[in-house]
Amino acid sequence: MEYGPMEAQIESIDLLVVPHEGKPLIVSSEFGMDRFFKLERTPGFRAYKMDKVLLTAINQGRFCHSERFSDFRLREPLTQETISAVAYRVETKDSSSWHGSSPFKGHWMANTILAGRVVETPEGIYTNTSEIDEDILKSWLNGVEKVNGIYLINDKMAFAPRDSYKIGIQETEEFVEGGLARVLEHTDAKVAENLARIASTKKFKGGTNVELSQSSCEKPKEELVCFYGGNFLSGSIPFTVGNKYALGFGYTYGVLQEDGK
């Protein structure tokens, strides 16, 4: 054994129970880069993109909360899980029992929410996957019924065809009825109800801005989708769905793994 300080390997973290698809979902408090820097152990690790570093910190860390949850692991969230957590926070403004700033309160850069992974293709957007093999992606749609313009591939992943949603500035009502909002929320309903609650808060003015898919996409590419406010210098702050992680100043949620290991 070497002489010197022994750093704690288990990080204390607050948890929150939120409603998700009719069931309780346990998530961490907003997990930001400030917490990652406490967990960082690998030299040179910070040189990676901040967004992927943050998800790596969640996936590799060990955490504790109470006697019931004394040693557990988190996993990165699915887009629909993030949306459920943010919708709960926005609606209840619940900050009495756990730490972290409320989503979308204050400066937009400090309140960017990293929602999850998507893969953009020339044909549309797949949610909750890192797969970029075009043949594999297309094979997932075989035998899947198209419902209200989108494809729910399984209980995690979905696909929104490019013609099912609009990019750029739009009315929030148009966004939440579009295919992108509904695959991010993973719902076969005609409206993404949780996103409607989030995007309709008084914080946002000027509708919704979809920044994903604004550049040409010749082959599948992985993106990390984020929610934030844009155009804050002009005083118009639409709810924005994009892939900018605000220079590492934002947050995400970790989801308690079912077995806790």
N, C-alpha and C positions, 0 to 999 in steps of 0.2 A: 504494500500500500504506500502510495506517495504522500508526502507531507504537504499540507496546504488546505485551502478551503474546499469544502464539499458542497457543490451547488445542488439545490433541491431539484429533483427530476419530475415532481408532480406539481402542477400549477393549480392554485385555487381559482375557481371561476363560478360566477352566478349562473343559475339556470332559470328558465321560464317555460311554463306549460301553456301552449297556444292551441286553439282549435284548428284541426286540419282534416279535411275530408270526413267530417263527422266523428273524428277521434282526437284524443289528446296527443300532442307532439311536444317532446321536450327538446328545447334548443338552448344554446348558450346565450349569454348577454352579447350585445354587439361586440364582435371580435375585430379589433382594429390593429393597425401596424404597431401601435404602442405596446400591445400585448405580445405581438410577435417578437419584438426586439428583446423582451424578457426571456423568450423561449429559445431564441436563436443560439445554436451551439456550433454550427459548422462554419469554419473560416471561409470567407468568400461567398457565403450563401446570399448575402444581401445584394449581390451584383445582378441577380436574376430580376425579371420583371416583378414589381411589387405585388401585382394581383395574384400571380401564380405562387409566389412565395407565401402569401397569406394562406392560400388553400393548403399548401404543403404543411405549414405550421399546424393547421387544424388536423390534418390527416395523420400527422406523425406525433402529435403531442399526447401527454397523459395528464389527466386533470382530476381534481377532487372537489366535492361540494359539501357533503355531509356524511353522517354515518351510513346512510343508505347508499349514497353515491361517493364512496371513499376513494375509488381508483377506477376511472373509466376513460374511454376514448371517444372522440368526436369524429364525425365524417363531414365532408363538405356537403352543403345543402343542394337539393334539387331546386330548380327554379320555382316550382309550385310550393315548396316548403318555405322558401324565403318570402314569397308573396303572402302566405298565411301569417308568418311571423310579423311582417311589416304591417299588414292590415290590422292585426291585433294591436300593435303598438300605436298605430295612428288613431284607431278608434277609441282605445281605452286611455291613451296617454299614461300607461302604467309604468311609472318609474320609481314607485315607492319601495319595492321589494328587491330591486336589483340595480346594478350600476350601469352606466353607459348613457350617452346622450340620446334623446328621442330621435327617431328617424326623421330626417328632413326638417330639423329645427336648427336655425342659425345658418351659418355660411354653407353654401351648397357643397363646397369641396370637402368640408368636414363631415358631410352627411351623405356621401355617395354610398349606395348599397350595392355590393357585389352579389348578384342574384344567383349565378350558376353558369354552367357551361352550355354552349350551343355550337352547332356546326352549320355554317352557312354554305350553301351550294348555289349553282346557277338556277336551280329549280325552286329553292326555298330554304327554310330553316328547320333543322332537327334540334330538338331540345335534349339536354341531359345526356350527352355523349361526347366522346373525343374521337370517335371513329371518322376517318377522312377518306377511307376507301370508297369510291363512288359506287362500285358494284355492290358492295356490302350494304351501303346505305339504301340503295334502290331495292335490294332484295328484301329489306325489312318491311316494305310496303306491300309485298305480295300477299294477297288474301286479306288485307286489312280494309275494312269498310270505311269509306269516306263519310264523315258525319259533319253536317253543317260546314262543309268546305275544308275540313282538316282531317288528319289521320292520327288517331291515338294508337300508337304501335303496341304499347303494353302499359303497365301501371306506372311507368316512369317516363318513357320517351314518347314524343309526338312529332309530327311533321306538318308545317304550314306551307302550302304551295305559295309561290311568289305572287300569284294573282289573288290571294285571299286576304292580303293586308296592304296598307298604304304606307309609304315612307314619307318622311318630312313632317312639317307642321300640319296638324289636323285637329278637328274637334275631338275632345276626349271620348265622347259617345261613339264616334266612328272608330277610334282606336280599340276600345274595349269590346266592340262587336266584330273586330277583325280577327283574322286567323292567328296573327302573331301573339296577341294578348291571350287568346284562348289556349294556344299550345304552351305558352309560358306558365299559365295557371293550370294547365292540363285538365280542361273541362270540355265536355261535349255540348254544353249549354250554348245558347246563342250570344251570351254576354259573359265576359270575365268579371264576375261580381266583385271579387277582392281587389282587383286592379282598378275597378271603377271607384271603389271606396278610397283607395290610395291616391289616385290621380285627381280626384275631385276635392281634395282638401284645400283649405284657404291658402296654403303655402304656395300653390301653383296657380299661375295666371297665364292665359294665352294658349290653352289647350294642351295637346300632347305632341312631342316631337320624337319621331322614330328615326334614330340615326343609324341603326343597323341597315345593311343592304344599300347604303348610299353610294358605295364604290363598286365598281365592276368586280364580279366574282367568276373567274374562269374555271376554278376547280374547288373542291371542298376545302374549307379552312375552319379551324377551331377559333371560337371567340368566347370571351367571358362577358356575359351581358350584365349591365349595370343600370340602376335607376338613379337619377339625380335631376337637379334643376339646371337649366341651361340659359344662356343669354342674360346672366344676372346683371351685367353692366348696363344693359338697356332698360332694366326695370321690369322686363317681361320674363317671367320664369315659368316656362311650360314644364310639365312633367316630361322627363326625357328618358328614353330607352335607348341605350347605346353601348359602346364597348370601351369607354374611357374610364379608367379607374382613378381619376382625379389625383394623379401623382402620388398615390399611396396614402391619401388622407382619409379614406373611407372605411367602411365596415362590412362585415359579412356575419353570418350566423353559422355556428357549428351545430350539428344535429347529434344527439346522444345515440350511439350505436345500440341496437336492440339488446345485444348480449353484454354491453358494457365493456367489452374487451377490444 
